[in-house]
Amino acid sequence: MKLISASASPFVRKVRVLMHETGQHDEIELLDVKTSPTATSDAVKSANPVGKIPALIRDDAPALYDSRVICRFLDARAGANLYPTATLWDVLTLEATADGIMDAAVLVTYEDRLRRPEMQDAAWREAQWAKVARSVAALNTRWMSHLAGPLDMGQIAVACALGYLDFRHDARQWRRGNDALAKWYAAFSTRDSMTATAPSD
């Protein structure tokens, strides 16, 4: 199998961390591409008509896309139980929250990098960041007991979202007022799977 990827993408990183945690990283080839909403790679369009990464090209079946679909597939493939039945709805909600952080933060990045300065909308940018700030605060106040529990996909997704905030939006200082979450992330980010998948341009 092959994973269409880009090192800077937090959605790709989420899949790659799962691959490392479940021992599948040597079984799946990474196909790194340069792609964006305004210059979508042909390889991406071929695998995913929506034009987004990651996409998982399977040897004997259609490609899978959307990081949540790929993660569920690879978790089932490995029998890793990163979506445990007993806490499934909590895990899925945490993953959705993390993906929402990623979505909003990536849109802020695109606004700054892809739109011409005269076309940029500061109010829209701040509205996206407000989603990030609310979500980070919710993680810090409501979800720490779950984040401190056994490893699951919700934790992986949250860590990848926070890692992206550090990578692209460090000046926004997401840790301010979120001490418990910051402490948790400091420990989680030392995992081998996280250090092996650190983002780069």
N, C-alpha and C positions, 0 to 999 in steps of 0.2 A: 504494500500500500504506500501511497504518497500523500503527504500533507502539503497543500499549497499554503505558503506562509510568508510572513514578513516579521523580522525580529522586533520591530517597534510596536506591533499590534498586541494590545492586551488580551484580545480574544484568542489570538494564536497562542499567546503565552499560557493561557488557561489550559488549552489542550496539551501543550508541551509539558506543563507541570504534571498533569495527569499521566502522560506517557512515562515520565520519569518515575513517578510514585508507584506505578503499576508494572514497571519493568518492560514497557513496550517501546522505549525510545530507540532501541537498536533494531526494531522490526519495521519501522515506518520511516521512509525516506522523506527528508524535508526538501521541498522545492521552493526556494526563496524567490519572490517576485517583487518588482517595484510596481505599485499600483496605488491609485487614488480614485475618488469619485469622478474626477475630471479627466483622468488618464488611466482607465481600467485596463489591466493586463489582459491580453488575449487568453492566457492560460486560466485566469480567474473567470472570465466570461464563459469559457468553454465548460468549466466545472460547475459554475453557479450562475444561473441566469440573472440573479439579483446583482452580481458583480462584487460580492463581498468575500473577504477571507475571515476564517480559514475554510478550506474545502478539503475533504478527505476522498481521494481517488482510490476506490477499491478495485481489486483485480478482477472480480467476477460479478460486479453489481454496479448500479449507478452511483455516482459520487454523492457523498453526504455533505451538507453544508448547514451552517449556523453552529456556533461553538457548543451550544447546549445539546444539540442533536449528536454531534460528534462525541462529546464527552459521555453521554449516556451509552452510545454504541461501544466506545472503547472500555468503559467501565464494565459493561456486560461481557464484552469479549474477554476481559481479564478476570472476571469474577471477583472484582476488588471490593464491591459493596460500598462504594463511595456515595451511593444514594440509598442508605439503609431504610428499610420499610418503616421502622419504628419512628423515625424522625423525618420521613420523606418530605412532608409539607414544609417543615422548617428549612430543610436543606434547599428545596426548590425556591423558597422565598428569599433566602439569603443569596442564592445564585442570581435570581432575578434582580435583587437590589444591587449586587455587584455589577451586573451587566448594565443596569441603568446608569450607574456611576460611569462606567466605561463609555457608554453611548454619549452621555452629555459631555464628558471630558474630551472625547475624540472630536465632537462637534465644535468645541471651543478651539481645539487645535486646528481644525480645518478653517475655521473663521479667520484665525490669525495667519495661517500659512497659504491658503488657497484662494481666498477672496482678495481682490484688489483693495488697497487701503480705503479708497473712496466709497467702496461698496460695503465695508464692514459696519456692523450694527452693534454698538456697545451695549445697548439695552438687551438685545437678544443674547449676546454673549453672557451677560450677567444673569440672565434668566436660566441659561443652561448651568452656570456655575451654582446657582441656588439649589438646583436639583442635587448636585454633588454634595454641597454643604449639608443639606437636610438629611441625605442618605448616610453620610459619614456620622453625623450626630446620632441618628437612629441606631446605627451599629454600636456606637459607644454606650448608649443608654439602655438598649433593649436586648442586645444579642451577645453580650460578652460571655455569659454562661455557656452558650452553644459554641462559640468560637474556642472556648477553652476545653471542649470535649474531644472525643476521638476524631481523627482526621476524616473529613468528608468533603464533598465537592463544594459545599457552601463556603467552607474555609478557604479552599484553593481559589475560588472565584474572588472572594473578598481580598485576599492577599495580592492577586494579580491586578485588581482595580486600584488598590492603594499604591502598588508599585508603579502603575502608570501615572498616577498623580505626582509621585516623586520625579518620574522621568520627564514629563512634559510640563507640569504645573507646580514645581517645587516652590515657586515664589508665593503661591496661594496659601502655603503653610496649613495643610489640612490637619496637622497634629494639634494645633492650638485649640485648647478646650476639649480635646478628645484624648485625654491621657491614658485611659485604659486601653483604648484601641491602639494607640501608638505603642504602648508597651507590648501588647500582643503581637503586633506586626514586627516589631524589632526582633522578637524571638522567632517568629514564623519565617521571616525572610532569610534566616540563616540555614534553612533546610537545603540539602543538596539540590533538590529539584528547583528551588528558587534561584540559587546562585548559578546553576547551569543554564538557566533560561533568561538571564538578565537582559533587558531590552537594549537595543542599539540602533542607530540610524543606518 
